[in-house]
Amino acid sequence: MWKLHAERTEFQNRYLDRWNAAAIDAILCPTMAFNTVRNGAFRHVGYTGVFNVLDYSCLSFVTGVAADKNIDTPDAAHQPLGPECKAIHQEYDADLVHGLPVSLQLVGRRLEEEKVLAMGQRVLQALSLGGTGQV
């Protein structure tokens, strides 16, 4: 168990070094590849899992934008990066996600929960949600 903690701490330190070198306050990114999956079919935590391991402060929120099956169609020219990418792409169902909200996450450093909440309010205001009742 101690070895795992040491490896995690080393990973956290490397990530923090890169974060500091980039001089950023936060990362705004998706929570998953698309806005929903069939019940029991969720399998890829690549957008959120890394921040759990890093113990970073995160805030997930709806954007006020909804998926539209007439616009959000699968890309026929998609070239998967690997088997997992291919499987996720094949799971996309435009009819299933139609009308459902698109969510994002805002990620800050460890122990910066208050800062992430404040930045989240600004993002929501920029999205014209007014920043009320959504955080």
N, C-alpha and C positions, 0 to 999 in steps of 0.2 A: 504494500500500500504506500509506503514511504517513497518508493521509486516512482510510482505514478504521480504523487504530489510533486516530487522534484522535477519530473518531466513537464508537468503542467506549468509549474512556476517558470521553468526555462522558456516554454512556449509563450507564456504571458510576457516575459521580459523581452523576447525577440519582437513580439507584436507591438509592445509599447515603444520600443526603439524605432520601429518603422512609423508608428503613429506620430511620435515626436518629430521625426525627420520630415514628415509631410506637413507638419504644422497645421493640423486640422482640428476643429472643435467637435465634429460629429460626422457620422456616416448616415446618409439617407438612402435606404435600399429596400427592396421587396422583402416580404416575409416568406414568400414561396414562389415557385415558378409561375403559377397563375392563381386566380383568386379563390378557388375551392377545388376539392377533389371528391370523388365518390366516398361515401362512408366506408371506413376501413381500408382505403386505398392510399392513404398518406404514407410516403416512404422516403422523402428527401428533406433532410433538415439542414442542408448546406447553407441556407440563408440565415438561420437562427442558431443552430447548434454551436458554431464556432464562438459566438458571443456568450453562450452559456458556459463553455469551457474557460473562456477568458474572464468570466465574472464581470462583464461590462454592464453598464446601465443601459437598458433598452426600453423603448416605448413603441408599441404597435398601435396603429390607428387606421380608421377608414378615411379615404381621401375625399369622398363625395362624388367620385367617379364610379360608374358602374360598367361592367363588361357588356359589350354589344355584339351579339353573334354575327351581325352583318359586317362588322368592322374587324373584330378580334378573331380572325380565322387563322387556322394553322398555316405556317409558312411552307409552301410546297418545296422550296429550295433549301430547307433546313438541312444542315450537315451536322449530325450529332458529334459531340466531342468524345463520346464513349458509350458503352452499353447503358449506363444509368441515365445519361442525357437522352438517349434514344427512347428508353422506356417512359421517361417523364413526358417527352414530346408526344408520344403515342397515346398517353392517357388523357391529353387535353380534349375536352368535349365542349365545343362552343355553345351547344344547346344547354348543357348543364350549368355553365357559368353565366349565361345570359341574365342580365339584370342584377346580378349580385355585386356587392361593393368590392372595389379594389383597395387593398390595404398596403400600407408601407410600415417600415420600422425606422426609428431614429435611434442611433447607437452612440453612446458617449463612453467616456472612460469609466474605470472602476470608481465607485463611491461618488459619482457625479449625478445621482438621481435627480436632485433639485435642478441642476443645470439642464438635464435632458428634458425634464418637464417644462421648464421655461422655454427652451428651444422648440419643444413640441407645440406650445401655444403659438409661437411665431409662425411655425409651418402651417398650422391649422388656419391661422388668420390669413396667411398668403393663399391658402386654398379656398378662401372665402367661406369657411365654415364658422368664422367668428371666434373660434377657440373656446366655445362653451359646450359643456356636457360631453365632449368627445375624448377628453384625456382621462 
